[in-house]
Structure formats: C-alpha cells, structure tokens
Amino acid sequence: MPWLPLLFVPAFAALLGLVSFMVSRMGWSRLAAHYAVAEVPAGVERELLGYVRIGPAKYNNAVRAGLTPQGLWLTTWKIFFIGHPPLFIPWSAFGPVRRQQFLWATTYATHLTSGSDTVSFQFSSERLLRALPPSVPVDG
C-alpha cells in the first residue's frame, strides 16, 4: 500500500474544510446572510485583528478588517474560505459597545444586527474602536 500516505493530503484538506464550515455556522454565516459581498474593494486597507469573536467562535489572528466611513469589511485567511465569504457590515448594524477588562487585556463587546437576528461581536482593536461613528455609543 505505497499509495496510502498520498491519501493524507486530501483527507486533511477535507477535514480542514469541514471544520471551517462548522465554525462558520456559529456566527459568520448568520452575518453573511445579510452582509456577504463578492470581494473587498482594492482600495480598502486591511489589518489583521489579534482578537475577534463572532458568536461563540474565536478568530484570533485569522480575520482581517478594513475600516471605511461606511462600515467594516471582514475577511478570513484564504485557507478558511469555506463558509466564510467576505463581509461588509455597515456601522448602523452595530449596537452599543461595552468595554471589558480582564487582568491586563481590554476587549470590546457589542451585537451586530443581521435582519431579525443579532450576533455577538467582540474585538480588541483600538483602531476599530476609534473608527466607530459617534452614533455607536461606547460604554466604559
């Protein structure tokens, strides 16, 4: 059976695809139902977010954000493309933001409105916090 090790690569790719799809069902797909886009415009400068939680799923260092006056662009690494289309979330979808402190780490929590549904969204980016318009209240 010299061909058996060759099955590792497709089996690993299938497992990674399945995991990516299952993680997306925890929150990203609910946002994608209303905010999915084909691609992020070329002029949008994006940065890697160190801490992001969408619903119960953590995306630490796997999500890039683009900040524009109209809203937030989110993409994942290309390896997680299954179930994770690019998103454009307008600032009007953001609920009030609460500051949370645990030991030395500060995070920010809010809810994103997606149709009749809401999805919890947590992040640690100070740049994202500063980009929020005045219409989004920040508590703390």
N, C-alpha and C positions, 0 to 999 in steps of 0.2 A: 504494500500500500504506500508507495512513494508519493502519491498524489494527495494523501490525507493532509499534510501540512498546508497545501495550497488552499484548502477549504477555510483556513483560519481567516484570511483577509476578507472574503465575502461574508463569513459568519460574523466577524467583528463589525463590519460596516452595517450589516442588517441590525445587529444589536444596538449600535450607536443610533441608527435611525429610529428604532423603536423607542429607545429611552428619550431621545429628543422630542418625538411626537407625544409621548406620555407626559413629559414635563410641560410641554406647551398647553396641554389641556387644563393645567392648574390655574391659568390666568391669561397667558398671552393670547390664546385662541379666542377668549371672550372679548378681548380688546380688538383683535383682528377682525371680528365680525363687523365692527363699525369703522375701524381706523386703518385697515390694511391698505397699503399702496404698492404699486408695481416696483418702484425703486425710489431711492433718496436722490434728490436733485444734486448734480455735480458740484454746485456752489456751496452746499451746506458742509461746513467744517464740523467734524465729529470727534468726540473724545471718548476714551474708554472709561466706563464707570466702575469704580472699585467695589461698590456695594449697591446692589439693586435686588429688591424682592418684589415680584409681581404675583399677587395671591400668595400662596404658601411656597412658591418656587424661588430659590435663590439663584441669581445670575451673576455672582461675583466675578468681576473681570471678564465677562463674556458678552456684555452689552455695550454698544457704542451709542452715544446720544449726540444729536445735532440740535442746537438751540437757535430758534429764529423768533422774530417778534410775533409770528402767528402761532407757534406751538413747538412741540417736542417731537423730534424724529428719533425712532429707536430701531436698531438693527442688532442682530447677533452675529457671532462669528459664522463664517460660511459653513463650518462643519456642523452647525446646529440648524441648517436651513429647513429641515423637515418640521413643519408645524409652526415655523417662526417667520412669517412674512414681515417685511419692513412695515413699521407703523408710523403714522403721523397723528399725534394726539394734540388737538387744539387746547390752548390754555383754558378755554371755557369748560373743559371736561374735568379740570382739577377742582377738588374740594378743598376745604381749609387744611392747612399744613400744620402739623404739631411737631415740635422739636422733642426728641427723646435722647436722654443721656444715660449711658450705661458705662460705668467706670470712666475711661478716657475717650470713649467713642461717642460721637454725636451722629444720630440719624434723624431723618425727617420722614414722617408718615402722612399719607393722605389717601383719598379714594378717588378713583377715576370713574366718571360716569360713562357707561357704554350702553347706550339705548336705555332700557329699563333696568339694567343691571349695574352694579358697582363692583369695581375690582380694587383691592387694596394695593397700594404702591408705596414702597419705602426706598429711600436712597440716602447716600451720604455726601453727595457732591455739593459743595458750597457754590460752585458756579451755576449749577442747576437752580439752587435756591435763589441766587441773585437774579436769575433770568425770569423768575415768575413775575407776572404783571401785578400791579397794585390791586387788581380785582380779586386776587387769590390771597386771603388772609393767612398770615403766618403767626402761630401762637407760640410763645416762649421765646 
